[in-house]
């Protein structure tokens, strides 16, 4: 994976590769990636190949997205060495019981066409399902980590009390927690918890499904830097240390999204964007979400 993208030389910023985040188990993950949520399977190969061409080396998919096989095809067709592409997937909500999780994980590896995945997550805690037992699910992911088929394991949409339970009842600290984060949901308390426990934060819905792009504070900052509102928000995530992976099927937007490593926001601008926090979700509440695909 690449080195830090910005190197200061006499006040200048030199553009380089996407920066890495060092996870708590020593694995490096590119801080900026390409998300394939809601990209139709028939569009996934082409979109992912366009992302590779633009410089993305981190792909975030999930069993629930239904496009793991297409991600795997794109990786194969890209011609990139396997160790240059970081692949994340997530356990489907219907497979939390240990035997079901083992079978689902095997299918993920098969669809992706890999023997080892870089990061595998529990997609949702589902505390109102399975008798509230996400601990046995996590212990099953620990098996995948120990046998080497998952380089790293983590969780998604876990609140601090969910993470506390894992800390009390299991052995492996999650490498990441993928949560909804954007300027209208800054997640200060949960991000602090994760930082204290060396759990990296990944931000999904990083631009709040576009809701923040017309915000006057963000548009004013965008004008100041000569960047798009989306680029400003994505750079805000980078400045705060979040791992972020916007999605698009438009080649121009794919290229624009990653073109955020030739500038930095000053501290006042980062704080101004953070101050937009409304505790407003675009997605469901992890404490009550119980959806299982039919």
Protein Blocks (a to p, Z undefined) as FASTA:
>chain_A
ZZdfbdceehiacdddddddddfkopacdfbdcdfehiafklmmmmmmmmmmnopabdcd
dfklopmmmmmmmmmmnopafklpccdddddfklmbfklmmmmmmmmmmmnopabdfbdc
dfbgolmgghlpaklmmmmmmmmmmnopambdcdehiafklmmmmmmmmmbdcfbdcddd
dfklnolmmmmmmmmnopacddehklgnolmmmgmklmmmmmmnopafklmmmmmmmmno
pacddddfbfklmmmmmmmmlbccdfklmmmmmmmpgoiafbdcfklgccdcZZ
